[in-house]
Amino acid sequence: MPRRPRVILPNVPQHIIQRGNNRQVCFYADEDYQIYLQWLKEYADKTACNIHAYVLMTNHVHLLVSTEKT
């Protein structure tokens, strides 16, 4: 059964988790983390998202994100 759609309200943060496939490693070197953060900033700016907090771990990422749009 598919997951129900998220309720997205303007300016209400969402906790987003991104995991590696089968919990495999996502980041192998320090530069992998830096590149991910550059992409995160680039696409957050393009989509008008606010990144309130993030945690980058070897096999997953936690993001606290909100947007003014719905």
Secondary structure, DSSP 8 states (H G I E B T S, - for coil): ---------TT--EEEEEE-GGG--S--SHHHHHHHHHHHHHHHHHTTEEEEEEEE-SSEEEEEEEES--
